[in-house]
């Protein structure tokens, strides 16, 4: 099973998770009652839930299919089934987290979409070498370069490259380069590094904040840089 | 100066959203509520501050938001 995000302390945000509990609509109430019951009622509810999750997983697989030409239909349906199975485990384990702030089905769908998305990203990068060095700098610096804007743009890019080299820790630099420059999906990098999406995103966030701060100290902001482009 | 949309996108990817944002765990916890508020035409961003900024900065969470919204929105349209 993938690392389904757990509701945890937010370090990135200044916001707080809503702890509100809303009155349940009838359909959501029925889902909860049936899934928390015993015997045949529960078994049938679990089977219905698996059908619902499989539908969501197949929906996600179908959306991503154009980006996965090397995977055959049977492989993709395997991914959908695996995602539905893992999502079922996640939903049943987290039933008490459901606060009724959406319909139960919407809440459950997100588990299946998450599981399918993670599996598809990992399949797409299976057996591929992960580019962890800033190999995209040359492309980044040269695409569409206009003679008129070349010098200023080059200066901006050099400032950014210097900032990445100077202000980030090696881990922050590795994560930023892999995710933001080389386009490695966060779930793929997390698997290779033995980490998880949330931890890597926090590292990426901290790296971005450091870069912004460093550039601002040198009189550059993203808005100003965009104006130069 | 010549417009450089590719470079702008690269800068946004590198520097991320400017304002406060939730993290991936919080995004997952709030995503169902956020999507239903959006589909109802309510002010989802006011209800869940920082989630939109996170979607701007996190491609994986953004894909899942788009999918959930498409799935639930499609069902509501039936």
Interface residues (C-beta under 8 A of the other chain):
Chain A: X4 X5 X6 X7 X8 X10 X11 X12 X13 X14 X15 X17 X18 X56 X59 X60 X63 X97 X101 X102 X103 X106 X107 X109 X110 X113 X114 X117 X118 X121 X140 X143 X144 X146 X148 X149 X152 X153 X160 X176 X180 X181 X185 X186 X187 X197 X198 X201 X202 X204 X205 X208 X211 X212 X215 X222 X225 X226 X228 X229
Chain B: X1 X2 X3 X4 X6 X7 X8 X10 X11 X12 X13 X14 X15 X16 X18 X20 X21 X22 X23 X24 X25 X26 X27 X28 X29 X30 X31 X32 X33 X35 X36 X47 X48 X49 X50 X54 X57 X58 X59 X60 X63 X64 X67 X68 X70 X71 X72
